[in-house]
Amino acid sequence: MKAGRKAPQVVITGVGVVSPVGIGNERFWSNLVSGRSGISPLRSFSADSFPCKLAAEIHDFDPLEHVYEKKFLKVMSRDIQLGVSAASLAMKDAAIQSGQISPERLGVEFGSGHISFTPDELAEAARDFADPSEREGYTRWGEDGLGKIAPLWMLRQLPNMPACHVAIENDARGPNNTITSADSSMILALQESVRCIQRDSADVMIVGACSSNIHPVDIARISLYDNLSSQSDPESACRPFDRDRDGTIVGEGSAVFVVERYSHAIARGAEIYCEVLGVGSGCDGRGYENGSGGRGLTNAMNAAMKRAGISTSEVGHINAHGKSTRRDDYVEAKAYHNTFGVDAENIPVTALKSYFGNFEAGSGAVELAGSVLALKHGLLPATLNYKHPDPNCRLNVVREPERLKTSVAMSVNRTTMGQSAAAILRAV
């Protein structure tokens, strides 16, 4: 974009959701406003050895219903299947037909993360080198071991593969990038997609994030460094900002958005959900200590509002990160007070992880879908399980669905290490 030229408007014209709360926009939204949680006892494998027995799983997902290039399913992990399927739903929702957009003007920005594999997948290759005393075994790894690993094994684990498969599925030959910044990946991907359109590198971007922590290796890993809820009742396990919260819940899912130049959307007669007014990012700089008191999130929100050209008083509601851990919720609430001052106790706040737990990149995407659909329907979903306000947070957490009073929404995410992002959306 040349200096002095006003940046073109960027809008969202399609939404696709694959989540524990529902597959497809209608089911997802209906369950949100009805207060139906997607958290239940873990079913995919035995939870006997895990401290947390609950999870937010997608039980009715069949990738064959959504993936066009079915021959690629064999090299798609669960995470990738969720992302590609959500992208298919988003493109259908945007009413974009194959060949309607020049492939060079259609790009992909995707958030992804760590994709686990089971030890069984490498067991045969590692069996010959199990004895650590045989040092020569390491030298024979390249000669004997690699031949026992499936040639395409790595393609299931690479975090850039969701973006690759989405591009192949939709013949998108424009800008293509992957963001691997855990929970903040979705909004950061949205930020980069807006930049691509505003610098005239694309007319339309397929933007989303996907992840699945429904995996024994993932749950064991997360249990070592994060706080998972010890509750046995799935209906009340995840309780963001509540005084009695004791941890989050693992889950899985994806949401994808069609992000488009406003003039391009109007020209093709697209239905517009909302305008992306501004996106901002920041980092605490103190890592897991959270010692900065949420400075990164404060910086991200201020940057988003500055880019959007709005003041704090114009933010109608906040779709919070709301991880449901004592540390993270406190730091997040503190950031709101730093940003909005006394008004932080008045702005309606909803925390959708109370419905589907936390699954890093994918949960940020599903939360953003909640924001977009809330603006469409003019209704803010409630936060489940918020019964006892935490005096250390002091927020106006919505307990029942609430009609929106303004058309401007803020959606935020932050990682355990302090990377933060915020997006400002406005209903059109």
N, C-alpha and C positions, 0 to 999 in steps of 0.2 A: 504494500500500500504506500503510495507516494505521500510525502510530507504535505500537510495541509488539507489532504482529502479526508472527508469524513468516512469512518469505517462503515462498511455495509452492515445492515441488520442481519442477525442470524437467528433462525427459529428452529423449533423442533416440530417435525411433521409426522413422526412415526414412533411408536413405543412397542417393544416386545418384552414380555416378562415370562421367565421360567423360575418359579420359586416354590418354597414349601407352603406358601399361603395360597398358591394357585398358579396355573399355567394359562397364559393369555390375560389380556387386560381386564376383561369383564370379571372373570373369576377372582383375579387378584384383588381388584378394587372392591368387589362385593364382600369378600372375606375380611378385608381391612375395615370397612365401615361397619361390619357386623361384629367385629371384635373376635374373630376366629383365629386362634393361635395355630401356627404350623409346627409347634414344638411337641414332641411326644417321646416315649421311651425309644432308645436306639434299637433299630431292627435289623440293619444291614449285616451286623456281625455281633458276636457276644460282647457285652459291656461289663462283664464280671470283673475284669482286671482294671477297669478305669474308675477313677474317683467320681466322675460324672456319668450317669447312666442315661442322660437325655440328649436329644439332638433335634435339629430341624431338617428333616429329610424330605426329598421329593419322591413320593411313592408311585405316582401315576405317570412318570415321564417315559416316553418311548421315542428315541431319536429318529427312528424310521419314519415317524409322522412329520418330521420337520427338516431333516437333512436331505438335500437334493442329491449330492454326490455320495451315494451310499457306499461306494467302493472304498471311500476314505475312512469309514467308521472304524476299521480295524486298526488305524493308527491315531484314533482320537481317544484321549482319556475322557473320563467323566466330565472334567472341567470344560474341555474343548467342545464336547457334545452339547453341553448346556449353553455355551456361548454362541455356537453356530445356530442352534435352534432358536434362541432368542432373537438373533439377527434376522432369521427368516420371518419370524412373526412381525418384527419391526418394519421390514420392507413391505410386507403385505399390508400392514396397517397404514403405511405411507402411500399405498396404491401406486408403487413404482413397478412397472412391468420390465421384464428383461429387454434390454436394448433401448429403453426409453431415455437413458442418460448415457452420454459418451463415457466409455470406460475410463478414459484418461482424466475425466472430471469427477470421478467417483472414488473417494478414498476411504480408508479404514483407520480408526484409532481405537486401541483396545487396552484395557487394564487386565493384568493377569498376575500370577504369582507362582509360588512354589507348587509344583505338581508332583505328588508323591508316587512312588512305585512300591510294590511289595517285595520283600527279600526273595520270595519264590522266583521272581522273574530273572534273577541272576544266580540262583542257587546252583544250577548245573555248571555254570562257568567258574564259580568260586570253589566248587567242591575239591578240585584237584590241588588247590593251594591253601587248604585249611590248616596245614601244619606250619606254624610260624618259624620253626627251626630250619625248614628247607628254604634257605634264602634264594636258592637258584630258581625257586618257583616263581618269583616275581619277574625274573628275566624271561620265563617261558609264557608269561601272561599273554603277550602279543602273539606268540606262535600258536598256542593251544586254546587259551581262554576266550579270546574275542570271537573265535569261530563258533562258540556255543551260545552266543548272544544273538537274538533275532536281529537281522540287519536293520529293521526299521524301529527298533526298540526306543531309541532316543526321541523319535518324532512324537511320541506320546507324552514326553516330559518337558519339552521346551516351552517356556512361557510365551514365546512369540508365535506359537502355532495357532492359537485362536484367531489372531489377526490374519494369518496366512490363509486358513481355511475359509474364513468369512470372505476374504477377497476372492478366492477361487470360486466359492459358491455364487457370488454376485458379480463376477467379472469386473471387479473394482481394480483398476490399474493406476489409480492416482496415488496420493501420499499414503504411506502405510507405516504405522509405528505402534510400538507396544510400550506401555507404562507399567513398571513393576515397582510400585510404591505402596504395596499392601492396601490398607483401608482407603487411602486417599487416591488410589489409582483412577477411579471412575471420573471424579471431578477434574483431575489433572488431564485425563484423556479428552474430556469435554473442552478444557482450556485450549489444548493444542488443536483440536478440530476447528474451534472458532478462529484461531490464528490462521489455519490453512485456508479457510474460506475468505477471511479478510485480506489475506495477501494474494488472493486470486489464484491459488493453487488447485482449487476444487470448487465445484458448485454444491456438491452433496457429500456428506461424510457419514459413514456407518460407525457409530460410537457406542462403546459399551464396556462391560467388564464381566468376568466370570470366575468362579472358584468353587471348589468343593473340599470341605474339611471332613467329610464323612469317610474317614479312612483311618485304620488303626495306627499307622505311623504318624499321621497328622495329630490325632487326638493325644497320643503319647507325647509328642513334641510340644503341643500347646499346653498340656498339663504341667510341663516343667517350668515354663516361664510366665504363664498367664493365670488368671483366676477364673476357673470354671465353677459354675454354681454347684453346690452340694445338695440342692433341693431335690426331693423325690417327686414332687407334684409338678408335672409339665405345665399346668395352667398358670402357675405363679412363679416359675423358676427365674425367668428373665425380667427384671424390674428396674429399668433405668431410672436414676435419680431418686429412687425410693430409699428411705432411711435404712431398710432391712436388706438391701441388695447384697448379694455375696458372690457375684461372678456372672460371667456370660455363658452362652450355650453355643456349641459349634453348629454349623449348618452348611448349606450349599445353595447355589442359585446363580442366576444371571439376568441382567436387563440390558437392552440395547436400544439406542435411539437413532433416528434419522435426523441429522442436523443439516440445515439447508440455508442457503442464501435466500433472504426474504423475497427478493425480486424473482428469483428462480421458482420459488414455491408458488407465488402468485401467478406467474406465467403458465404453470401447468395445472392450476386450479386445485392445489393441495389444501387439505384441512390442516390448520395450524393449531397446535396445542398451546405454545407459549413462545415468548422471545427470550433468548439468553442475553440478559443485560450486561453481565460482567462475571468474570471468574478470577479469583485470586488465590495465591498460595503463600506458604511461609513455613518456617521450621523453628521449633523451640530452641534448638541449639544445646540442649542439656541431655538429650537422649532419654533413656528410660527413667532417669531420676525425676522427670517432670519438674525439675527445680525452677524453671522459668515461670511457672504459674500460667501456662497456656499462652505464652507470648506468640508462638507460631500461629495458633488459631486466631488470636487477636489480629495479627498482621495479615493473615489470609482474608478475614472478614473485612477489614479496613480497605485492603487492596481491591476486593470484589466490589465494594460499595463505591469506591472512587472511580473504578472503571465503568460502573453502571451509571454514575452520575446521580446517586441518590444519597440521602442522609439516613441516619439511624432511625429516625422517626417514620420513615416510609416503609420499613420492613414490616410486613403484615404478620408473618409467623416464621418460625425456625423449625426446620426438619433436622433434629439434632443427631449427632453421632451416637450418643446414648448407649455406651457399650455395656453398662450395668455392672462395672467393677467399681469399687470404692474409690480407687485412685483416679481412674480415667474420668469418671463422671464429675468428680470434684474439680479437677483441672479444667474440664470443659466449661463447667458452670462459672468458674472464676474468669475464664476468657470472655464469657458473655457479659459479666459485670464490668470487666475492663473496657469492653467495647461500647456497651449500651448504657452504662451507668445505672441510675435508679430505674430506668425503663426496662432493665433486664428482668425485673420481677413482674412485668406487665405483658411482655410479648408472649403470645401463645407458643408453646413448645410441644412438639410431638417427637417421640422416639420409637421408630418402627422396629428396632431390634427386639422390642418386647414381643413381637409376633414371630420372628424367625431367627433370632440369635445373631451371632457375628461370624461371617465367613470372608472377612477381609475385602479383597477387591470386589467380589460379587455382591456382598451385602451393601456396599456403598452404591452400587448400581441399582439394586432393587429399591433402596431408600429414595434415590433420585426419581425413580419411576413413581413412587408414592407422591413426591412433590408435584410432578408434572400432572398426574391424574387428579390430585387435590385441586390444582388450579383449574383444570377442565370442569370439574364438578362443583367447584365453589364450596368444598367441604373438607375440613381437616380431620383426619382419623385420630382417634384417641390413643393414648399410651396405655397399654395393658399393665395391670398389676401395680399401678401407682396409688398406694393407699396411705402411706405415711411420709409426708414431705420431709426431706432431709434439710435441717436448718443450715447445713454447710453449703447447700446448693442454692436455695431460695429462687426458684424458677416457677413460672406459670405453666406447669405441665398440664396438658389437656387430658382430662379424665373421661370425657364423653365427646363423641363427634361434634364438631363446632363449625358453624357457617363462617366462611371467610369474610372478613370485613374489608380487606383490600386485595388488590390483584398481584402484590409483590411478595415473593417467597424467597427465603434463604435456605439452602441445604448445605450442610457441612460434614466433613469427615476428618479424622486425624488418626495417626498411627501411634503405636506404643512408643516409637522412637521420636515422636513429636512432629513428623511431617504432616502438614495441615493444608486443607483446601476448602474453599467456599464458593458457591455459585449463587447468583442472583437471577431469578426467573420472574417473568411477568406475563400474566394471561393476556392473550390477544383477542 
